[in-house]
């Protein structure tokens, strides 16, 4: 996956909802379903299989099942407006991908990650990357984000590690969990979005831009391996006030 392909893979639905994310999961006649406004995004003319996303009941709560089998695909909801002050969710990995290595192209897969895309002004982006993004935008009928922050379940990377995606610095990772946690046990996360954005993109902006999308994904296309993970209770809390307020 080259830089241009990665940018196109993150193309967002053109119709945005309010900044507050809608529910990832809901119950319809007692059965869990993926919430409205969520859309599956894949690579242009994708050759790998598509990661399978489904809603089910697990441990008494609705959960999103993320089943990656040498596959790729993002589940995304378009947003518009100020970023949430906090992002909360629960997640677990029942089958880790032992080939994950977020520092290599061959290992750039994760059983699960939660991401926010931001409408970062292009003048904050380095010239070469800015020109690549402009090129990608001419080839996409939908908006492409200039900055995407992902909280990732890695493998051998130490929790707290911050690193760029190996294909493009337009995507940056904060590793929260790894192989030691992948035992089919739920973990709850609460993230300070502003602090994490500055930790990842502070070299380009000390203010948090508006958000453009919320994404949940798992992939195994680079490693050709498999993984199984779940996400539940995903919600945004509060908003980050505009600069100067």
GIWOMO-V628566 format. One record per residue. N is the residue number from 1. RES is the residue in one small letter. SS is DSSP state (alpha for helix, beta for strand, coil for the rest). PSI is psi in whole degrees, 0 to 359 (none if undefined). NEAR is the number of other ideal C-beta (glycine too) atoms within 10 Angstrom. Layout:
# GIWOMO-V628566
N:RES:SS:PSI:NEAR ; N:RES:SS:PSI:NEAR
This chain:
# GIWOMO-V628566
1:x:coil:115:19 ; 2:x:coil:178:11 ; 3:x:alpha:317:18 ; 4:x:alpha:317:17 ; 5:x:alpha:320:16 ; 6:x:alpha:317:21 ; 7:x:alpha:317:26 ; 8:x:alpha:329:20 ; 9:x:alpha:335:23 ; 10:x:coil:13:26 ; 11:x:coil:138:23 ; 12:x:coil:152:23 ; 13:x:coil:138:18 ; 14:x:coil:331:9 ; 15:x:coil:112:10 ; 16:x:coil:149:18 ; 17:x:coil:183:17 ; 18:x:coil:166:10 ; 19:x:coil:324:18 ; 20:x:coil:121:14 ; 21:x:coil:140:21 ; 22:x:coil:165:17 ; 23:x:coil:138:17 ; 24:x:coil:326:24 ; 25:x:beta:151:20 ; 26:x:beta:167:14 ; 27:x:beta:131:12 ; 28:x:beta:115:8 ; 29:x:coil:41:5 ; 30:x:coil:356:6 ; 31:x:beta:136:11 ; 32:x:beta:139:20 ; 33:x:beta:156:15 ; 34:x:beta:136:19 ; 35:x:coil:161:17 ; 36:x:coil:151:10 ; 37:x:coil:351:19 ; 38:x:coil:137:21 ; 39:x:beta:140:14 ; 40:x:beta:125:14 ; 41:x:beta:134:20 ; 42:x:coil:175:16 ; 43:x:coil:150:19 ; 44:x:coil:128:11 ; 45:x:coil:47:7 ; 46:x:coil:133:14 ; 47:x:coil:319:7 ; 48:x:coil:157:19 ; 49:x:beta:161:15 ; 50:x:beta:132:17 ; 51:x:coil:138:23 ; 52:x:beta:126:15 ; 53:x:beta:130:20 ; 54:x:beta:155:12 ; 55:x:beta:137:20 ; 56:x:beta:168:13 ; 57:x:beta:130:13 ; 58:x:beta:124:16 ; 59:x:coil:38:10 ; 60:x:coil:10:6 ; 61:x:beta:153:13 ; 62:x:beta:137:20 ; 63:x:beta:145:24 ; 64:x:beta:121:26 ; 65:x:beta:129:17 ; 66:x:beta:106:26 ; 67:x:beta:102:18 ; 68:x:beta:126:30 ; 69:x:beta:88:16 ; 70:x:coil:38:16 ; 71:x:beta:172:21 ; 72:x:beta:153:23 ; 73:x:coil:144:23 ; 74:x:beta:142:24 ; 75:x:beta:121:20 ; 76:x:beta:150:23 ; 77:x:beta:123:22 ; 78:x:beta:141:20 ; 79:x:beta:168:28 ; 80:x:beta:130:14 ; 81:x:beta:192:15 ; 82:x:coil:146:18 ; 83:x:coil:150:25 ; 84:x:coil:145:23 ; 85:x:coil:324:16 ; 86:x:beta:153:17 ; 87:x:beta:131:23 ; 88:x:beta:145:15 ; 89:x:beta:168:21 ; 90:x:beta:147:16 ; 91:x:beta:162:27 ; 92:x:beta:154:23 ; 93:x:beta:119:26 ; 94:x:beta:330:15 ; 95:x:beta:101:15 ; 96:x:coil:162:25 ; 97:x:coil:104:28 ; 98:x:coil:348:14 ; 99:x:coil:359:17 ; 100:x:coil:130:26 ; 101:x:coil:98:19 ; 102:x:coil:354:22 ; 103:x:coil:1:14 ; 104:x:coil:149:12 ; 105:x:coil:323:12 ; 106:x:coil:338:11 ; 107:x:coil:10:20 ; 108:x:coil:67:21 ; 109:x:coil:155:27 ; 110:x:beta:141:27 ; 111:x:beta:328:31 ; 112:x:beta:142:26 ; 113:x:beta:152:27 ; 114:x:beta:129:23 ; 115:x:beta:149:22 ; 116:x:beta:133:26 ; 117:x:beta:145:26 ; 118:x:beta:149:22 ; 119:x:coil:67:18 ; 120:x:coil:130:23 ; 121:x:coil:139:12 ; 122:x:alpha:334:13 ; 123:x:alpha:352:7 ; 124:x:alpha:351:15 ; 125:x:coil:140:20 ; 126:x:coil:148:11 ; 127:x:alpha:308:7 ; 128:x:alpha:313:10 ; 129:x:alpha:325:17 ; 130:x:alpha:318:15 ; 131:x:alpha:322:12 ; 132:x:alpha:319:19 ; 133:x:alpha:321:20 ; 134:x:alpha:318:13 ; 135:x:alpha:315:13 ; 136:x:alpha:321:21 ; 137:x:alpha:331:16 ; 138:x:alpha:342:7 ; 139:x:coil:359:12 ; 140:x:coil:133:17 ; 141:x:coil:355:6 ; 142:x:coil:160:14 ; 143:x:coil:147:18 ; 144:x:coil:130:22 ; 145:x:coil:147:24 ; 146:x:coil:346:24 ; 147:x:beta:127:25 ; 148:x:beta:124:27 ; 149:x:beta:125:26 ; 150:x:beta:129:21 ; 151:x:beta:120:21 ; 152:x:beta:143:25 ; 153:x:beta:104:29 ; 154:x:coil:214:29 ; 155:x:coil:277:24 ; 156:x:coil:350:15 ; 157:x:coil:141:20 ; 158:x:coil:137:8 ; 159:x:coil:138:13 ; 160:x:coil:351:9 ; 161:x:coil:133:16 ; 162:x:beta:126:14 ; 163:x:beta:154:16 ; 164:x:beta:154:15 ; 165:x:coil:141:19 ; 166:x:coil:343:19 ; 167:x:coil:330:18 ; 168:x:coil:135:21 ; 169:x:coil:357:19 ; 170:x:coil:345:25 ; 171:x:beta:127:23 ; 172:x:beta:145:23 ; 173:x:beta:144:25 ; 174:x:beta:116:20 ; 175:x:beta:126:22 ; 176:x:beta:324:22 ; 177:x:beta:166:23 ; 178:x:coil:200:19 ; 179:x:alpha:329:16 ; 180:x:alpha:340:10 ; 181:x:alpha:351:16 ; 182:x:coil:78:23 ; 183:x:coil:27:10 ; 184:x:coil:32:11 ; 185:x:coil:138:9 ; 186:x:coil:140:14 ; 187:x:beta:137:13 ; 188:x:beta:137:10 ; 189:x:beta:140:17 ; 190:x:beta:118:9 ; 191:x:beta:137:20 ; 192:x:beta:106:13 ; 193:x:alpha:316:23 ; 194:x:alpha:313:17 ; 195:x:alpha:319:11 ; 196:x:alpha:324:19 ; 197:x:alpha:316:26 ; 198:x:alpha:326:15 ; 199:x:alpha:325:14 ; 200:x:alpha:320:22 ; 201:x:alpha:16:24 ; 202:x:coil:341:11 ; 203:x:coil:344:11 ; 204:x:coil:332:18 ; 205:x:coil:134:17 ; 206:x:coil:0:11 ; 207:x:coil:152:13 ; 208:x:coil:119:25 ; 209:x:coil:169:22 ; 210:x:coil:154:16 ; 211:x:beta:155:28 ; 212:x:beta:343:27 ; 213:x:beta:156:27 ; 214:x:beta:132:26 ; 215:x:beta:147:20 ; 216:x:beta:134:23 ; 217:x:beta:163:26 ; 218:x:beta:140:30 ; 219:x:beta:157:27 ; 220:x:coil:27:24 ; 221:x:coil:326:22 ; 222:x:coil:322:22 ; 223:x:coil:337:20 ; 224:x:coil:18:14 ; 225:x:coil:201:19 ; 226:x:beta:154:17 ; 227:x:beta:161:29 ; 228:x:beta:127:21 ; 229:x:beta:168:27 ; 230:x:beta:148:23 ; 231:x:beta:141:25 ; 232:x:beta:158:20 ; 233:x:beta:29:17 ; 234:x:beta:126:22 ; 235:x:beta:147:14 ; 236:x:beta:140:21 ; 237:x:beta:128:12 ; 238:x:coil:183:12 ; 239:x:coil:153:16 ; 240:x:coil:122:21 ; 241:x:coil:152:11 ; 242:x:coil:154:10 ; 243:x:coil:134:9 ; 244:x:coil:359:5 ; 245:x:coil:none:5
